[in-house]
Amino acid sequence: MAPRRLRSASGSLSRGQGRSGWLFLAPFGLFYIAFLLGPTIWMIVTSFFNTSTVRTGLGSFAGFANYAEMLTRSDFWSALWHTLQFTLYTTPPLVILAFVFAVLTNRMNRGQWFFRLAFFLPFILPSATISLIWVFIFTPATGLWASMQSALGMTPGSGILSSPNTAMIGVAIATVWWTLGFNFVLYLAGLQEIPRELYEAAAVDGASSWQQIKSITLPLLGRTTTLVILLQIIASLKIFDQVYLMTNGGPGISTQVSLQLITGVGFTDNRLGAASAASVLLFIVIVAIAVIRQLVERAAAKREIGA
């Protein structure tokens, strides 16, 4: 009888713990459904209708007409290319610089808190503040960049943000300075999980600092690097704030990105159905890139195991 009562008590305890777990998850679940899952489903549904902000309801059924329109619009492909261009400009430096600075900081015996604060502090600032700072830096003739050019004996140009060839580079520089701290903290946390005994043993065997990084640090930070790259690609593909505040898509449409195009179609042209179709297409691109990245990483891992 005792074992049966014990099993009954343990079963009741497990059911009680399960109910408590669901109660703890309920607030986040409601938030997820109301503000993430629900709007996503609504976006997909409205992409098949001529939904507008100036009238109620879904509007008339459009089928795939909104998708066909977006796929044949030159400004849609231009905005998508600018988004990918920004991703190419920002992802490599945000991964490489974060790793390098994290390795250097991790090797310091004192003062690590200062560098954590210095690198992460810009990340907590709002995008409006960052944009104002860098617009001031890039202001022609009177900005800090122009002043530095004058001090070096160079003739200040029309400004980085004023040229279609350099405006996106200026936005990318501001973004790297702003968001570097997040990746830096991720790498620093990963580095501090690596046992120092491994480095000490490698040093005893005569391994140089570069050999230690190549043979110990990089392999053991493989998962961290995968996470950083994936998060950075997704974040860069969703760029909007900096471009809107620093260049407003200009000069012309040379820095107009996908989310800015979607915002214009939805809330300036009042065509929520067409904007939803563009959003779904961007969503597909983001998911495809994330899946390809994961498949490449898995293939590399399998090759390493096979070797």
N, C-alpha and C positions, 0 to 999 in steps of 0.2 A: 504493500500500500504506500509505503514511503516514497519509492521511486516514482509512482504514478502522481502523487501529490506534488513532488518536486518538478515533474514535467509540466503539470498543470500550472504551477506557480511561474515557472520560467516562460511558458507560453503567454500567460497573462501579462507578465512583465514586458515581453517583446511587443505585444499588441499595444501596451501603454506607451512604450517608447516610440512605436511607429506613429501613433496618434500625435504625440508631442512633436515628433519630427515634422509631420505634415502641418501642424499649427505654426511652427517656426518658419516653414517655407511658404505659408499662405500669403503673407504680405508681398514677398517678392514675386510669387506666382501671379497675384492680381496685377501688380505693376507690370510684369512682363507681358501679360495678355492685353492689358489696357493700352500700353504705350509702345510696345515693340511688335508683338505678334499680330494684334488687331490691326494697326495701321498698315502692316505689310500685306495682310490679306486684302484690306480695302484698296491698297495701291494696285494690286494685281487685278482686282475686280474692275476698278474704274478705268484701267488701261484699255478695256474693251468697250468703253462707252464714251460718248461725247459729253463728259461731265464738265461743268463750268462752275466758277465761283459766283456768277451773277444769277444763277437759277438753282432751285432746289432739286433734289433727286439725282439719279444717275444720268439722266438724259437719254438720248437715242442710242441704240446699239450700233457700235462702229466696227465690231469684229477686229480684224488685224489692221485696219486702216491707220490707226495711230502709230503702230509699229512700222508700217510701210512708209509713212510720212517721215518718221525720224530717221529711218535707214537711208532715205534719199535726200535728206537735208545736208547741205555741205557744212553748215555751222555746227551740226551735231557731231560730225566726224572731226571737225576742227577742234571742238571743245574736248572730245575724247582724246585726241592726240596731245593737246596741251596738258590734260590730266596725266597721261602716260609720261610725257616729257618731264613734268614736275616730279613724278615718282622716280624717274631715272636720275634726276638731279639730286634728290634728297636721300634716297635709300642707301646708296653706297657710303657717303660720308657719315650718315647717322649711325651706321653699323660699325664702320671701321674706326672712326674717331671715338665713339663710345667705348669700344673694346680697348683701344690704345690708352685712353685716359684712365679707364678702370684698372688696367694692369699696372700703370705707373702709380696710381693712388694706392692700390693694394700692397705695393712694395714698400710703402712708407710706414715707419713704425710710429710716428707721431703726426698729429694734425689731419688725420683722415676726415674728421668731422667737418673741417673747414672746406675741403674740396667737395664733399658731399653737398654741403650747403651752397657752395658757389655754383656747382653745375646744375643742381636741381631747382634753385631759386627762380630762374627765368621761367621754368615750366609751370609754376603755379600762378604766373601772371596771366591776366586775360588777354585774348587775342587782340582786342582793341588797343591795349597798352603797348603790346609788342609792335603792332602795325604803326602806331604813332611814333615810336622810337626810331624805327627803321626808315619811315618816310622822312623824318627829320635828318637822319644820317645821309640819305640819298638825295636830299634836296639840292638841285643845281645851284652852283655859285656860293651858297651860304651854308650848305650842309657839312658835316664832319668829313665825308668822303671827298668833297670838293676842296675843303681846307687842307686835307692831307695831300692831295694832288698838287695844290699850290705850294705847300711847304717843300715838296720834292722837286719843284721846278717844272711841273707838268701843267699843261693848260686844261682846266676843268671842262668837261664836255657838257652835253645837254642833260646829263643825269642818267643813271642806270635805269630808273623806272620810266624814263621818257622815250626810250628806244625800244621798238618791237623786238630787236635782236637780244637785248639784255634784260628786259623787264622781268621775265620769268626767272632768270638767274638771280636777280635781286630778291624776289620773293622766296626763292629756295635758300638763299643765304640767311635771310631772316628766320626761316623755319628751322634750319639746322641749329642756329644759335638758341632758338626758343625751346626746341624739343629734345636736344641732345641729352639733357639730364635724366630723362626717363629711361632711355636705353642704358645710360651710364650706371644708374642704380641697379638695373637688372643684371648687368654684367658683374658689377661689384658684389652683389649678393651671390652670384654663381661662383665667383672666384673665392669667396670666403668659405664656401663649402668644400673646396679642394684641400685635402690634408697637406699641411706644410711638410710633413715627413717625406712626401714624394719629391719635393724640391730639394730638400736636404740630402736625400739619397742620390739624386741626380747630380748635385753639386759635388758630392764626394766622389762620384764616378768621373768627374771632370767635364760634365756637360755645361756649355755656355748658357747665358741667359736666353739667347734665341733658340737654342736646342731644347731648353726646358719649356719654352712657350710652344714650340712646334710639337713636341712629343707628349707634353703633359696638359698644358693649358687648353690648347685648341681642341684636342679630342674630348676632354672632360667637359668642355663648354659647348659641345655640339648641340645639345637640346636647347640650351639657352640661346644660342645663335639662331637656331631654327625659329624659336618663338619670337625673337627680336625682329628678324627679317619679315616674318609673316605679319606681325602687328604693324610694322613700319609700312609695308606695302599697302595694307588695307587702309591705314590712316592717311597715307599720301593720296590714294585714289579717291578719298572723301574730302579732299581739299576744297575749302570754300572761304573761310573767314579772312585769311591773309590776302588772298587775291581780291576779294570784294573790297576790303578796307584800304589796301595799298594801291591798287591799280584799277579797280572796278572793271576788270576784264580788258583794259586797254594797255597800250595805245591801240585804238580800233578794237579788234577782238583778239589781239595777239596773245593775251593771257586769259581769255575766257575759258573756264573749266566746265566740266559736265554739270556739277551741281549749280553753278551760276546760270547755265542755260536752262536747266530744269526749273529753277526759281523764276526766271524770266517768263518762260512759257506758261507756268502755272499761275503766277500772281500778277504778272504784267499783261499777258495776253488773255488771262482768265480761262485758260484751257487746261483744266486739271487732268482730263483724260489723256491728252498728248503728253503732259508732264509726267504722268504715271507710267506711260509706255517708255519714255526715256529713262525713268528711274529703274524700271525693271531691266532694261538693257544694260545699264550701268551695274546693277546688282549681279546680273549674269557674268559680266566681265570680272567683277571682284571675286565671285565664287570660282570662276574658271581659273583665275590666276592663283588663288589659294589652293585649289585642288592640284594644279600642275606643280606648284611648289612642294606640296606634300608628297606627290608621287616621285618627284625627283629625289627628295630626301630619303624616301624609303628605298628607292633603287640604289642610292649611294650606300645606305646602311647594309643592304644585302650584299653588295660587292665587297664591303669591308669584312663582313662575316665570312663570305666565301674565300676571301684571301687569307 
